[in-house]
Amino acid sequence: MLIPALDLIDGQVVRLYQGDFKQQTTYDADPVAVACRYRDAGAEVLHLVDLDGARDVTKRQLPLLKAITEATGLPIQTGGGIRTREDLVDLFDAGVQRAVIGSKAVQDPETVYAWLNEFGPEAIVLALDIMIDAEGQRWLATHGWQEKSSVTLDALMTGYRQRGLKHVLCTDISKDGTLQGPNVALYRDLKQAYPEIIWQASGGVAALHDLTELAAVQCDSVILGKALLTGQFTLQEALQCWQNA
């Protein structure tokens, strides 16, 4: 499945370069219209990132998230600063189907285990942002990529697999927003190591052949962000490529 992504700040569609709020590009002032265009082009799921909420939970864009879910009628997965059970409930009340949990999943897994148990594995997506060192170790980053944790992806996955985790969005930070191609070898290795997980590849997709390569290594889903906004290809072209891969 291909999943178009919209990053949202102050009610607008933006992109940050490698998570840096100082390197922001604004693409559209009407996220609802963009989301509806993606739906009309064939999108079956949308990925929304509330960057205001990520920085300050009191500024979460719940009315906008609700407007997008209602206007599109599509399943929506949303992330950005989810830290409490109340944050989850607010999102689900706004019509969001899956909550995307990043830093909290790394720093406080016991709490997220409880959320998995309460809300079910279909309602939770782990967002694992990784930094790969010279030895190939996959370290997890937190706080919008500003901090490197002391936890590896594989160490974290051990506990979550035992709790029935199903969805993981994994981003190689070095690739995100660069349009330099995804880390195909990473997703090949992850799918082989954890075949029961539905993996969402994120970061670096710039051309249709990137989708063909990801499909060839059995990656389940691909997040499409900057490539669509900058016109590298259309969503219709991407969907046709994915279906024929």
Secondary structure as GFF3:
##gff-version 3
##sequence-region A 1 245
A	DSSP	beta_strand	2	9	.	.	.	ID=ss1
A	DSSP	beta_strand	12	17	.	.	.	ID=ss2
A	DSSP	beta_strand	20	28	.	.	.	ID=ss3
A	DSSP	alpha_helix	31	40	.	.	.	ID=ss4
A	DSSP	beta_strand	46	50	.	.	.	ID=ss5
A	DSSP	alpha_helix	51	55	.	.	.	ID=ss6
A	DSSP	three_ten_helix	57	59	.	.	.	ID=ss7
A	DSSP	alpha_helix	62	72	.	.	.	ID=ss8
A	DSSP	beta_strand	76	79	.	.	.	ID=ss9
A	DSSP	alpha_helix	85	93	.	.	.	ID=ss10
A	DSSP	beta_strand	98	101	.	.	.	ID=ss11
A	DSSP	alpha_helix	103	107	.	.	.	ID=ss12
A	DSSP	alpha_helix	109	119	.	.	.	ID=ss13
A	DSSP	three_ten_helix	121	123	.	.	.	ID=ss14
A	DSSP	beta_strand	124	132	.	.	.	ID=ss15
A	DSSP	beta_strand	138	142	.	.	.	ID=ss16
A	DSSP	beta_strand	147	152	.	.	.	ID=ss17
A	DSSP	alpha_helix	153	162	.	.	.	ID=ss18
A	DSSP	beta_strand	167	172	.	.	.	ID=ss19
A	DSSP	alpha_helix	184	193	.	.	.	ID=ss20
A	DSSP	beta_strand	198	202	.	.	.	ID=ss21
A	DSSP	alpha_helix	208	216	.	.	.	ID=ss22
A	DSSP	beta_strand	221	224	.	.	.	ID=ss23
A	DSSP	alpha_helix	226	229	.	.	.	ID=ss24
A	DSSP	alpha_helix	235	244	.	.	.	ID=ss25
###
